């Protein structure tokens, strides 16, 4: 299991915040979307108390009457899995028009940055967009609870490739027309004995046909 390397991770922030006293610091903004708490600088039992305090202050943070944050949560409320220890202890989503940065500034908010259109800034929304189109796709449908991990098994199902038994996610069969072959086709999973063989055959056929992968 990959675990957080304190020296390596700490090596990033000092370049962004010159002169920061790591021996006395308890938390720092990490990656423009979260806050990492330096546990080794805390007393026993102080971690959750500090995390709750920071969450409470971020939730109440305002600028000219507007709340800066749309969402502030503990990492385990949003993410899960074996690499959870790599996620900042607190994750946040700014409201429209606000964007967090790790770079030092003389002011908490800058007027020019607050007014400009934040082109290409994807930290203001954690949700993605799922769009499907084709002759077998149901028109005007809506998938309310799709996750990123659903894409891989869906694509494999459409390509008639058995899904690895340890692959996360599920096939979003609700996007297909009821009368379509894709909707009627049974979701097939690979056996442990034949894992990878079907995918390998598909890739070989594509290479032979000169298709790009």
N, C-alpha and C positions, 0 to 999 in steps of 0.2 A: 504493500500500500504506500503510495506516494504521500509523504508528509511535509509539512511546512518547514523550510529551513530558515531559522531565524536570522542567521548571519547574512544569507544571500538576500532575503527579503528586505532586511534593514539597509542593505547596501544600495537599494534603489532610491529610497526616500531622501537620504542625506544630500543627494545631488540636486533634488528638487527644493529642499529646504536647508540651505547651508547654515551651519552653526547650530543645528538642532541637538539638544542634549538628550541622547538616547537613554542615559542612565536615570534620568528623572522623568522622562516622558511616559505617559500611560496609554496614549492612543494617537493614531495619525490617520489622515484621509488616504485611502488606498484605491488607486485606479479610477477616480472620479465617480465611483458608484457605491462606495462603502467606506467603513471605518474599521481599521484593524486595531485591536487592543493588545498592548504589549504585556502579556500575562506575567512575565518574569519580573516586572517592575511593580507588581501589585502585592498587597498583603493577602493572607489567606481569607477567603470569603468575600473579597472585594470585587471580583470579576462581574458577577451578575448585578451588583449594586451600581457599579460604574456603567455597565451597559444600559440598564434601565434609565439611569440619569441622562445619558447621552441621547437615548431615543426620545425621552420626554422633551428635552430641550430642542431637538431637531424638529419634532412634531409641532412645536409652538413657535418656531422661528418664522418671523415675518419681515417683509421689506415693503415699506410704504403701504401698509395695510393688507398686503397679499401674503399668503402662506407660501414659503419657499418650497417646502416638500409636499409632494402628493402622497408619498408612502414611505414609511420608515419601519423596518422590521428586523427581527433577529434572523440570522442567516438560515437557521433550521426551519423557519416558517415559510421560506421560499424555495430553498434548495434541499436536496437529499442525495445520498449516495456515498460511496467510499472516499470520495475526494472532497468531502464537505470541509475538511480542515484547511483547504486552500482558499476558501471563500472568506472575505472580510467578516468580522464578527457582527457587524451591523450593515445592512444593505438598504439603500434609499433610492427613491425615484423622484427627481425634482419636478415641480409643476412647470407648465408651459412657460417658456421665456427665461427659465433659470437653468444654469449649468454649473456643476461643481468643477473645480480644478485643483490640482496638487501644487501648481506654481505659486510662489509667494507673491503677495500683493500688499500694498500699504493700506488698502481698504477692504472691508468685508464684501462690499458690493461696488461695482463700477457702473456708472450711469450708461456709458456707451455700450458695454457688454449687455446690459439689461434690456436695451431697446432694440438692438440689432437682431436680425433673423438668424438663428443658430443653424446654418446649413450643415447637413451631414451629422448633426449631433444626435446620437441614438441613445443617450443616457436618460432621456426624459420619458421613455416608455419601455417597459419590460416585455410587453406583449408583442408578438410578431403578426404577420399577415399570411394567411394561407389561401392560395388561389389555385383552382383546378379548372381545366377547360378541355373539352374533347367530345367526341360523339357518344361516349359512354357515360359522361358526367352529367349529373342531374342539374338542370338549369334553375337558377335562383335559389339554390340550397344554401344552408348555413351550417357550419360546423362550430359549435359553441365551445367545446372543450378539447380541441386538438393540441397536441404537444409536439415539440421538435422531434422527439424520438419515434413518433408515429410515421415519419416520412420514409425511412428506410424500409420497414416491412411493407408499406403501401406500394412503393416502387417495385420491390421484389415480387409482390403478388401480381402486379400489372404485367411484369415481364415473364410470368410463369416460372419463377425461380423459387424453390423451397426456402423458407425463412429459417435461419439458424435458431436452434432451440433456446439459446441464451441471449438472443437479441431483445432489447427493451422495446416497448411500444406495441401497438396493435394496428391491424388493417382498418382504415376508415371506410368501411363498405357503404356507409350511409351517403357517401358522395356520388355513388353510381346510380344510374337509372335502374329501376327494379327489374326491367326486362333485359338488361344488358348481361352479357356473358360474364363480365367481371363481378357483377353482383351475385350471380348464381354460382360462380366458381368457388369451390371449397378452399379455404385457406390451408395451404400445405406447408408443413414444417419438415426440416431435414432430420434424418435419423443421425444419431451420434456416429454411426459407422460410415455414412456417406457424406459427412459434413464437408462443404466447400466444393464438392465435385461438380455440382450443377452450375455454380457461379463461375468456376474455372472454365467449363465448357462454353458458357455464354461469352466470356471475355475472349476466348480463343476464336470463336466464330466472328466476333466483331472485328478483331484484328485481321482475320483472313479477308473479310469484306472491305477492309480499308477504312473502317469507320473510326472516328475519333472517340477516345474514352475519357 
